[in-house]
Amino acid sequence: MRFSRLFHRPKEATGLSALGRRGSHRLEALEDRTAPSLFGPAVPYAVNFHPYAVAVADFDGDGHPDLVTGNNGAMTASVLLNNGDGSFQAERAVPLGILAQGVTTGDFNGDGLMDVAAGGQTVVSVLLGRGDATFREYQTFAAGISVRSVTVADLDGDGALDLIAANRLGDTVSVLRGVGDGRFYSFRQYRAGPEAAALAVGDYNGDGVADLAVTNYGVGDGSVLLGAGDGSFGVPARYPTGATSG
């Protein structure tokens, strides 16, 4: 299976959104109006307490990319529906059951509708979408200590999306392989680097298999874990970044 089929990237994610810093409780959308490097003035949108991460997906099927934030101070996700003109509706708060530090989107149960996964504390909380910007009650899945971020990919080529969480205090990443119906198998952990923080999936050695890049917070380097194609990863190779990374 070619790598282009292995990970989810929303087709609608053509704009740029900037998340308010901790304590600001708002999201700012910057629309590209003139050239790829120039943006119009920021437009703030109120979300719930301490928004920590943001992701993009079309939650209501109207063809417009909507926004979702993971809120670290409120145990909620905030969904902002796109009006189609670069503006967004008022937030819709959805219970998560966790203090989120990371958020991602994908179709986790294969129904063609966009779902949400948020990571925080020791779990990942999954919201299965109904296609009208509402969600079923959250389900939580253990994901190791101190989940700092979460991302999604099909790591084993079975067509079901898997979740990867960075465990900052564990210096590891946790892989939760997807069952395909919105549930996930028990996590397996792989060594990453000191204070694993941000995650990025890519095919870094050209073998058609998803690999993982991890920033190591506060130590000035990052780790690359090459995927085996079965949901597992090899020993991390660490590379200096020249500054603290996280």
N, C-alpha and C positions, 0 to 999 in steps of 0.2 A: 504494500500500500504506500503510495507516495505521501510525503509529509504534508502536502497541501491539504490533505483530507484529515489530518491528525489533530488539528486544533481549531478552536472556534475564534473567529474574528468577525464582529458585527459589520455587515456590509454598509450600514448606515453611518458608521463612525467617521464622518468626514469633517466635522468641526472640531474645535478644541474647547475643553471645559477646564476650568481651574477651580480647585477646591479651596474654600476658605480655611485659613490656619486654625489650629485648635483654639477654641474659645470664641470664634467669630460667628458660628452657627449660621453660615450662609454659603451658598454656592455662587460662583461668578462665571457667566458664560461669555466667551469672547468669540465673536463671529468674524470669519475671514471675509473681508469686504473688498480688498484691493489686490493683494498679492499674498503668496503663502507665508511671508514673514511679517505681514502687517495685519493688525487687528483693530477693530473699532473699540470704543470705550467699554469697559466691563459693566455688565448688568448684574446686580446682586439678586439672588433668590433665597428666601428664608427656607431653611431646613431645620431638622431637629438638633438637639444639643450635641456639640462636639462632632461635626462631620469629619471622618477620618480618611475615607476613601470614596472613589466615585467610579462608576462603570456605565456603559452605554448599551442599550438594546431597544428594540421596538416591542413594547409590552402590550400595546393595544391593536396591533396589526394594521395601522393606518399608513405604514411606509415611512414614518418619521422616527428618527432616533430619539428615544427618551433617555432620561438620566435616573440613576439610582445611587444614593449615598448610603454608606454604612456609618451609623452614628455611635460614637464611642461613649457618649454620656447619656444615652436615652434607651438603649436596648431596642432600637428600631432601625428600619431602613426608610429612607424618604424617596418616594417616586415622584418625578416631575415630568409630566407629559408634554411633549413638544407640540406647539401650535402649527408647526410647519413653516414658520417665517423667522425662525431663530429665537423666538420667545417661548417661554415655558409656563405652564399652569402652576397654581399653588401646589405645594407638596401634599402628597398623600402618605401618611405615616403607616408603616406596616410593622407589627411586632416581630422581633427577631429572637428574643430571649437571651441575647448575649450583648456584651459591649464590643461592638465590631471594630476591628482594626484593618480589615481588608474586605473587598467585595469584588465579585466577578459575575458574569452571566453566561448562560448556555442553555441548551435544551437537554435537560438531564433525564427526562422520561420518554423521549422520542415521540412526543405528540405534536411536534412542529411549533410549539409555543415557547416563549422565552421564560426562563426561570432565573432565580437569583441564588447565589451562595455567598455567605458572609462568614469571615473567620474572626475569632477572638477568644481570649482566655484559653480553654483547652478543647474547643469544639469548632466545627463548621455547622452553620445553620442554613438550611436549604428551604427556599420558598418556591413551590411549584406554581407556575403561572396559569391563569385561566384564559388568557388571551384578551382580556378586557381591562388590563392593568390592575386586577385584583389577584390575590394569591391564596392558596390553601394554607392552613395553619403550618407553621414552621416545624421542621424535623431537625434534630441535632445529631451529629455524628462525631464521636471522639476523634481528635486530630493531634494529640500530643500537647506538651506543655507550651504555654505562651505563644499562641498563634499570632503572628505579626502581619501576614498577608496571605492571599489565596489566589490561585489561578487555575485554569482549566485546560485540558488537552486530552486527546485519546492516546494514551501512552502505550497501550497494548494492542492497538489495531483491531479491536472487536466491534467498533462502531458506537460504543457507549462512551460518553465523556467521563473522564476521571478528574479528581480534584487533587491539587498539590498545595500544601500549606507550609509556610516557613515558620519554624519554631525558634524564636529568638533566644530564649534562655536555655534551650536544649542543643543549640548549634547544629540543628538537623532540619531536614524537610520530611514531611509526612505525606505519603501517597495513599489516597483513598480511591481504589478502582471502582468505577461505576458498574452497577448491576444492569442499568439500562431502563429501569422503571422508576427512577427518582431516588432509589436507595443506593448505599455504598457499602462495600466490604470494609472490614476492619483495617485500620491504617497500618502501613509499614513504613519504617523510618530509615533514612539514609543520611550519613554524615555529610554536612555542608561546609560550615566554617563558623568562626566565632560570631555569635549573635546574628544568625541568619535573618534577613529582613525582607528585601524586595525580590520578586521572582520574574523571570522572563523565559518563555518557551521558544525554542528555535531549533533548526537542524544545523548544528554548528560544525559537523564533520562530513556533511553531504552524503550520509548513508540512508536517507529517507526515513530516519527514526527521530522522534522528538527528544531533544536534550533540554537541559535546564541550566539557566544562569541565576546565581544568587548573590546579592550584595551582603557583605559581612559588616554589620553596623559597628562603626567606631574603630575599626582596625585598619582601614585604608586598603582593603582588597576585596575581591569577589571570587566566587567559585563557579566552575563549570562542571556539571555532572553529565556525562554522556549516557544516553538511554540505551537499553538493551533491546527495546522493542516489545518487552513483555511486562512493562510497568515497573521494572527495576532500573537502578542506576549504578554506575561504577564509582570508583574512588574519585573524589573531587580534585580537580586541578585548580590551584589558586593563582590569581593574577593581581598584581598591584594596581590600584586605581589612582594613587597619588594624593588621596584625601580620604577623610572618613566617608563611608558609604552606608546609605540606609534608606 
